[in-house]
Amino acid sequence: MNMLQKICLIFTVIGALNWGLIGLLDINLVTALFGNDSMVTNATYLLIGLCGLVNIWLIFTNFNKHDEK
């Protein structure tokens, strides 16, 4: 697992934990830390979303590598 994959995995887990807090306790940690509709909040959501897309891509590329063996 290279560094990009590890970073994307960390951000995806942070996003998942934030959604868990929203569902369980109705607490949005990102907006609590950075404010509602701030540029940092939007950038955080964008970064987590892009990392999720990278993780989706990694899933399919890893499946293809296992199929070739």
Secondary structure, 3 states (H helix, E strand, C coil): CCHHHHHHHHHHHHHHHHHHHHHHHCCCHHHHHHCCCCHHHHHHHHHHHHHHHHHHHHHHHHHHHHHHC
